[in-house]
């Protein structure tokens, strides 16, 4: 097996030379699907509330979109493993663009809004989820896997640095309907290019390497201690992320930040996410991943505490955006990287899907809980403090995944593969 892997595994430089198309496609694709939708929907919360009179708790039900998407991930993981990703990306791009157009024409009917959210969550979302773009990255990169995943998964935030201020200005000048219409062509362009770059990905290009890399089945994974500790860390650390991403704009607005400045703060948050994601990807390739994962869940807690304060100056709020964004970006690398590290490639899609379902549940709970918490006490403070305590607990769970994951036979096989790569 070692000799076969040495022949199949590319050298580090060859990984970047052969995988750049997959990497660029992931960056663009992540800016055209469910990840971008979750990031931008907060801009529409106050305008929709002002026009239709809906409560923030009702509007926060949009957080169920990633939950519904995560419910479909195990199925889509199997399909992606079998058929590749290009056709899913193309279809998801068209459906998301259509969804934005329909949202722009939405009347004062909450059931229509919820129906559109369900459509996005169940159909459009899974077709453009992080799973779709992580799978080819995991296959294409071995030595620089953490770095490659971090770059690819940063795509939505890379684009949002430019999109958020433009979107905020568009909504302020022409209303929320124009904002949705702005997102439709952006989705078509970025998603279309991503699908084109992945057009030859009918099956993973490095099939031989995949077959050489043994791994755990889903049944073997769920019987292991590292799986449940990883799932607990993901759930506990994601509740705050769901609340912050879904309520960042109204949270800042409630603290006296003007409409135009909110877009700038959100862009700074997105830039910090990119920095956290890239830095963590490099660290995952060089340090003990369990410690890196622990730090990524601890870091945002300070930002949550700052936002829970009754009053904050502009520099302090900027500092909180940096902490929250850096931690959010770091956390975004964990599912794909740890799934491959602990359980190998054999059932990567379905194991990722199950863990992603846990992520989606926690993200949705965070978004809805923040909204109803505000409706009950007219403040986000309680939600910020509780979710911060959960993040601390998740950080300690991450430490328990183990230094080498020796609890799994699949991991021992992966260790032999990694050692053979270095010998090559």
Beta strands, then each sheet from edge to edge (+ up, - down):
end
